Amino acid sequence: MKAGFIGLGLIGRPMAGHLAKAGHTLHLWARRPESLEPFRNGGAIFHDSIAEVAREADVVFSMVADAPDVEQVALGPQGVAEGAAGRTGLVFVDMSTIAPESARTIAVRLAASGVAMIDAPVSGGEVGAINASLTIMAGGTQEAFDRVLPLFQLMGKNVTRVGDSGAGQVAKACNQILTGVGVLALAEAFAFAEKSGVDAARVREALLGGFAYSRILENHGQRMLDRNFKPGFKSWMHQKDLRIVMNEAHRMGLALPSAAAAAQMLNAMVGQGLGEEDSIAVLKVLEDLGGVER
């Protein structure tokens, strides 16, 4: 297939790379020319605008920061809708994390231009993108999903159509609640162990064998012990995702007290200048609050 890709950042770059390795023709545009460098000798075709990408591709993927960026890619000047004019069958797949209502609104506006949209946010971070082991949560029609499924399977191991437009973003919001609360709970447990004078590594070893086991404890727990706060998922991005969660909760009149606490801790991280570190660096905030010496 001919696959367009917009958003060649930390996660988007390896995702696009998997498509190219499988023999699909990449059509690319990027704001920063250096983002295209890894694809310069790989047969990818570079374009001067997103509209040009949309004119050539069967499917256009985007992996950008937030809803205004997605709207700009999809509906802005020289965007996907403009490039789709006069043709049929184009599928736009947004793999960013945005509000469910934003995804639905953009999908409706694209449909008026004859473009089917799938919202397909991912979980797994940079490591999952590199290893093609992402979890992909999709919202959109079954027909559009079936067309794109072979490409999804090159980028992820767990690919699920959750429902219609916006459903993928709802699933991602649920994911961010669980991971945000889980990371904060883990950091609290380690800070508690450290303040108590007990080796957090031995505590983790004990907990891995019981009901407290989780992949967060296994993977992020080891990274916390190693003081490895290099971002697989930057804390400012997790802050943005939980802001989406809390805005949706306010809109629905739904109480999410644990998610609210996690959101406030991520706010504190960004406020302390930790926004570019992984969200597991919330451990540093708790250590500072509790006077834990490292």
N, C-alpha and C positions, 0 to 999 in steps of 0.2 A: 504494500500500500504506500501511498504518498502521505507522509505525516508531517504536519507543521508543528513547530514547538516554539512557544513564547515563554521566556522565563528560565534562563539557563544559569540558575544560581546553585546554591549548595545541594539542593535536592533535585532540581530540574535537570541539571547537566548530566548526571549519571542515568537518569530516566531516559532522556533522549538518546544517550549513548547505547542503551540496550536495544532501542528500536533500530538504530543504524547497524549494530552488530548482527541483528537478525535478518538484514538485507532490505529493510524498508528504506525508501528514499526520504531523507530529511530535508524539509524546507524551513529555513531559520531566519529570524530577525531578532536583533537585540539592540537595546539602547546603548550598551557599551561594547565597542568592537572587540575588546579583550575576551568577552564572554564567548565569542565565536572561535577563538584560537584552537581549542581542543578538537574542533570539527573541520579545520581547514584542509587537512589532508585525507579526510575520510569519505569524500564523495558527497557531502552535504551541499545543498544549493542555498546560497545566501540571497536575501532580498532586501530592498530598500524600505519596505513598509510591511505592516501586518496584513494589509489588504492584498498585497502581492502574494504573500504566503497563502492566504485563503483562496485566491484564484487557482492555485496549483494543487493544493492538498485535498485529500479525501477526508481527513480528520485533522483538526487543529487543536493542539493541547496548550493550555496555559498553566503556569505555576508561578503566581505572583503573590504580592504581600496581602492585599485586602480588597474589599468589595469595590472601592473606586478604581483600583487598578484593573480589576476584571472587567468592569463596565467600560473602561477606556479601551481595553483590548478588543472587547466584543462589539461595542457600539460607537466608539469614538471615531473621529476623522481618520480615514485610512485604516479602519479596523476590520474585524471579521465580517460584519454585516455588509459593509461597503464592498469588500472583496467577493462576497457571495452573490452579488447582484447579477441576475441573468443566468444563474445556474441552480441546479437542484442537488440534493443529496449530501450536502456538507454537514458534518457533525462537529460541533464545538464542545470540547471536553475541558472543563475547568477543574484543576486538581488543587487549587488553592483552598484555604480555609476561610470561608466568609459566612455571614448570617444566612440562615435558610431562606428568609424572606427575600433577601437580595438575590439569591440564586434563582428563586421562582420568578422574580420580576424580570431579570435579565433573560431567562428562558422564554418568557412570553414575548418579549420585544424581539428576540432573535427569530422566534417562530414566524413572526410577521414578515421576516426577510427570507423565509424558507430554510432556516438553519435549525437543526435539532440540537438541543443542548443537554449534556450530562454534567451534573455536578458530582465530582469524584475525588473528594479529599482523601488524603492518605495518612497512615500512621506507620512509624518505623524510623523516621528521621534520616539523617545522612547515611548511616550504616545500612538501613533497610533499602535505601535507594541504590547504593553501590552494589549490594548483594542481590538486588532484584527480589527482595523478600518483603516488600511493602504490603500492608493491609490496605485495600482500596474499597471505599464505601461509596456506592454509586446511586444517584437519583436521576430518573429520566424514563423514557419509554423503553419497553422491552426490545423493540426493534432497533433503536439506536444503540442500546447496550450490547445487543448481540453482534452488531457490526464492529464495535470497538473491542469486544472481549478478547480476541486474539492478541491485540496490542497491550491490553491491560495485563495479560498473563505473562508478557515479557518483562513487566516491571514489578509485579507483585505475586505473592503466593496465595494470599487470601483475598479473593475478589468477590464481592457480594453486591448484587442489585438490591438495595434496601426498599425502594419504592419509587414513586414519581418524583418530579422535580422538587428539590429541597431536602429530600429524605436522606441523601448522602451527607449533607451538611448537618442534619439532626444527629445522625449516627456519629459524626466526627465530634460534635459538641459533647455527646455522651462520653466518647473516648477521652476528651480533654478534661471532663469532670473527674473521671476515674484516675487518669494519670496525674493530674494536678493534685488531687487530694492524696493519692498514693505516694507521690514524691514528698509532699509535705509531711505525711505521717512517718515516712521512713526517716526523714531528716530529724523529726522530733524524737524518734526512738533512739537514733544515734547520739543526738545531743544529750538526751537523758542518760544514756549509758556513760558517755564521756564525763558528764558532770558528777556522776556517781562513782567515778574512778574505776570503771570496768571497761575492759578492752572491747570496743565496738565490733572488732573483727570476730572475736569469739562469740559475741552476742549474735551477730549475723549467722555464723556457722550453726549455732543452736536453733535459730528461727527457721533456717532453710529446711529443717526436717519436720516442721509442724504446720499447723493451719495458717500460720502467718506467711507461709511461702508465697512468693509471687515473682514474676519476671522483673518487676521493679526492684524487689529485694535482691534478687540474684545479680542482675546486670548493673542497675544504678547503685545498688549497695556497694558493690566492689569499686565502682568509680568514685564514690564518696570516700571510701577508705583510702584509695590511691590519690585523693585530692586532684582528680582529673576532671576539671570543670570545662574542658574544651567543648564547644557546643556541637552536639549532634542536633540539638533543637534549642535555639536561643531563647533566653527567658523573656525578652520583649515580645517574641512571637507567642509564647504561651500566655503572657499577659493579655495580648490582643484576643486570643482565642477564648479565654475565660471572660473577657469583657463581653464578647458575643453571647456567651452562656448567660451571664447575669442580665444583659439587656433583654434577652428572650424570656428569661424567668420573670423579670419585672413586667414585661408585656403580657405574659400569661397569668400573672398573679400567683406564681409558684415559689415556694420557699426552698432554697438550696443552701442551707447554712454552711455545710462543709465546703462547697464550691466557693462560697463567698469568702471564707477564711483563706482558702488557697489563693484566690484572686487578690486579696489584700496583701498577702506575703509577696506575691509577684510584683505588685505595685511597689512594695518596699525595696525589692531587689533592684528594680529599674531606677528608683529614686536614689539608691546608693551607688549607682554607676555600674551595676552588674548586668545590665541589659544584654550585653554581648556574650555573656557566659551562659552555659547550659543551665536550665531551670533547676538542676540538682544543686546548684550553688546556693539555693535557699538555706542549705546547711550553714553557710557562713553567717547569714543573718541571724539564725537561731543561736549560733555560738556567740555572736557579739551581744545579743540580748541577754544571754545567760551567763556571760563572763567565762565561757569555756576557753581555756588556754590550749593552743595548739603548738 
